[in-house]
Amino acid sequence: MQRTLLMALACGALCTLAACGGSGGGARHSGDEPEVTQYRYFSGSHLGGDQEDWELWRTDGTAEGTARVHDVSAEAASYPENITQIGGRTFFTAWDADSENLWVTDGSDDGLTLLVQAGSEGYLNQLTAVENLLYFVMTTQEHGSELWRSDGTPAGTQMVIDLTPGSCNSHPASLTAFDGALYFSAINSCIGRPGLWKTDGTAEGTVAVLAPQNGSYPANLTPWGDSLYFSAIVETEYGLWKSDGTADGTTRVRGIRLAQQANLGWFTVAGDLLFFRANDGEHGTEIWKSDGTEAGTQNVLDLLPGADSSNPQWLIAHAGQLYFAAYSGGTSSGLWRTDGTAAGTVEIRDTDGNSVRAMNVPVIYRDSLYFGALWDGRHVMWRLQDGGDVAEILNASVYLDNGNPPFVLNDRLMFLAEDSAHGVELWRSEGTFESTVLVQDICPGACSGWEPYYVP
């Protein structure tokens, strides 16, 4: 059985109500007690060695609140993935016998419902919430790879539209919620011609926003204000585009590179700017910004002058500024901060004045930036307090599992890690060395209770 072990930054094999499209019960300030207990659902196993028992678990960040929810497949491990929560319902994909299926649960003992089966040669992915509906991509022998939707019932789980009838596939990708609708890219696998589409969940309400044509390949769909921003190649030019949801209101903001890949990505809104990385063919892949206009879309700073690339990644907004990892020389990326100006782009260092090496998986918790970075050859959790310029280690004896980004649950910082006595398990912290503790050793000893994931 082959399975794809990929996880996006926000969701994937683990999910909370607030993090993955459900209603979080309103805004809270850090330090407030949550109005209701929130749960993180994940694929867990209490068996070690060569035994596999990956099933659906959940946690509220405490030992007593961490338990298996369902044994989906009684005969073998079901490998829950693509966990997405909408309101009080949790959708996920899992295997049963030789078929990957879509399931939903309300978290109760008898609350598990099978919604649809992809079959032995099919697969499901890209679960995306838009208001009270779940959208996903399913590949079947009859229709190929097309867009589906579910209202949480078997009868309400159906294909939205077969954009490429017959043996061809539309391969929907970059599913993104914006202004009450779902936006996605699609391509006719038989003749090419990709385009940008939107849907209200009906066949009649599925229309092209950027007409299918040779080129386009919309990606990096990012809502910002009253527009959806994205990258695309049209007439051989890679560039930044935006749309108000209509064909006439879909325009190119600025072209960035002709004929060759511009490496656009990591779209992140910070303050009143949209940041991303791009390669214009002159400066290499560097950090860019946009205010939504052609003149205001430009390179912030060439960290590695000339054609070399600083390769910005792990972009995250905090206190109106952008933090990111980038190379400026040496073998590891450092931690940088920018306000969108060259003069306001500075490197963050550790308490000894050294570069923070190989920063990744950042998260904001209680007005501070937490992230993984190297220390003595291993990735550990670091902290940059609000407004500070010096990063410090939270706990040097707990080693992060870099495939799974940290998250905040019930006002605690949660992350997957291992130490000298335990495999990959869930840890929690309230921002101090003393409060950084193991939640529960799901798989006792050196085995791992949380399924490892690989982030490319």
Order of alpha helices (4+ residues) and beta strands (2+ residues): beta-beta-beta-beta-beta-beta-beta-beta-beta-beta-beta-beta-beta-beta-beta-beta-beta-beta-beta-beta-beta-beta-beta-beta-beta-beta-beta-beta-beta-beta-beta-beta-beta-beta-beta-beta
